[in-house]
Structure formats: C-alpha cells, structure tokens
Amino acid sequence: MVDGLEVINISKVTSGGKLTIPKDIREILNVEEGDKAVFYLDKEKNLLVVEFKKLK
C-alpha cells in the first residue's frame, strides 16, 4: 500500500504480460485504443502513477 493513495480497482496480469484497464477507470481517464501508458515507480518499486498519452 502506498501512503495517501486509495485502491479503486484491481486487475490481473495475463500469461502474455498484458494488463486490462478496468472499464470504469478507462471512462474516468478517457483512455482510448492506441493511447500510450507511462508508468512511474518510486524507490521501493511501487507503481505511483499511470499517465495516458494520446497518439498524434
């Protein structure tokens, strides 16, 4: 658990290494097919932020 953050959903990694972003989160963040995900880690290797970038 990361201090100050709340768990809002959980996803499972497939055998192929893929992770599904739950529909409610995709809708909240306006994530669409083709968007790129940027992952950030802290010193303890906790995922802090996932940022989605639109392709141009």
C-alpha positions as CSV (number, residue, x, y, z in Angstrom):
1,M,0.0,0.0,0.0
2,V,1.2,3.5,-0.8
3,D,0.6,6.2,1.8
4,G,-2.1,8.6,0.7
5,L,-3.4,6.5,-2.1
6,E,-6.6,4.5,-2.3
7,V,-7.2,1.3,-4.1
8,I,-10.0,1.8,-6.6
9,N,-9.8,-1.3,-8.7
10,I,-7.6,-4.4,-9.2
11,S,-6.5,-6.1,-12.5
12,K,-4.8,-9.4,-13.2
13,V,-1.8,-9.8,-15.5
14,T,-2.3,-12.4,-18.2
15,S,0.2,-15.1,-19.1
16,G,1.3,-12.9,-22.0
17,G,2.1,-10.0,-19.7
18,K,-1.0,-7.9,-20.6
19,L,-2.9,-5.9,-18.0
20,T,-6.5,-4.9,-18.6
21,I,-7.5,-1.4,-17.5
22,P,-11.0,-1.7,-16.0
23,K,-13.8,0.0,-18.0
24,D,-14.7,2.4,-15.2
25,I,-11.1,3.7,-15.0
26,R,-10.9,3.9,-18.8
27,E,-14.0,6.0,-18.8
28,I,-12.9,8.3,-15.9
29,L,-9.5,8.9,-17.6
30,N,-10.8,9.0,-21.2
31,V,-8.4,6.2,-22.2
32,E,-8.9,5.0,-25.8
33,E,-7.4,2.3,-28.0
34,G,-3.9,3.4,-29.2
35,D,-3.2,5.6,-26.2
36,K,0.2,5.1,-24.6
37,A,0.6,4.3,-20.9
38,V,3.6,5.8,-19.0
39,F,4.5,4.1,-15.7
40,Y,6.3,5.7,-12.8
41,L,8.0,3.8,-9.9
42,D,9.2,5.0,-6.5
43,K,12.3,3.8,-4.8
44,E,10.5,0.8,-3.4
45,K,9.3,-0.2,-6.8
46,N,5.7,0.8,-6.1
47,L,3.7,1.9,-9.1
48,L,2.8,5.5,-8.4
49,V,1.1,7.0,-11.5
50,V,-0.1,5.7,-14.8
51,E,-0.3,8.6,-17.3
52,F,-2.0,8.1,-20.7
53,K,-0.8,10.0,-23.7
54,K,-2.8,10.4,-26.9
55,L,-1.0,9.4,-30.1
56,K,-0.7,12.2,-32.7
